[in-house]
Amino acid sequence: MRWFRALMPREEKFFDMFNRQSKTLELGAQALRALLEGGPDSARYCALVMQHEEEADAITREVLLAVGRTFITPFDRGDIKDLITLMDDAIDQMQKTAKSTRLYEITKFEPNMKTMGDQIVKVAALTAAATPLMASIGENSAKLNAYAQEVVRIEEASDTLYDEGRRALFLTHRNEDPLAFVVGCDVYEHLEKVLDRFEDVANKISSILIEHL
């Protein structure tokens, strides 16, 4: 099937949709990071995260419909579905983070939360830079491998921030305001899941790369 696929005209629209999705994730990550600055603009940035999540949902639906309508896809249909869904999962977690801050009326955020927000912006930018390379996946294998390794490295570093942040919350609030500890842990949990989902995206791209080498 691989040799047959190689002989057929390539359907380029999927690469365009992956690129649009990764750019939407990057915009969502930037809005989330701005939200984590806190203050009176929190509600506006929360709304922006929601808006970008809706845009990502629309692109996901577009890809899934295109998979069913396209005779020859650039790579395995299951991989296409998995990749676009994992990308959507990443921005879904951004939306859940924003919803959590709105639900608990949080307008002030811990230092480690902001640093994790910085990391989310980095992995989103890396993903936005990586997806265009998939159009020539064999030629860009080294760059795509480097991308995946860097995302994994950032996600592993976030584990330390997550643990240290929760520990700091506990020490600060254990005697005075246990609810603040619970709320803060909820935000940390969502931020960590955002980074986990980006790692899933990187792992899927690595898997697709292996299949095409």
Order of alpha helices (4+ residues) and beta strands (2+ residues): alpha-alpha-alpha-alpha-alpha-alpha-alpha
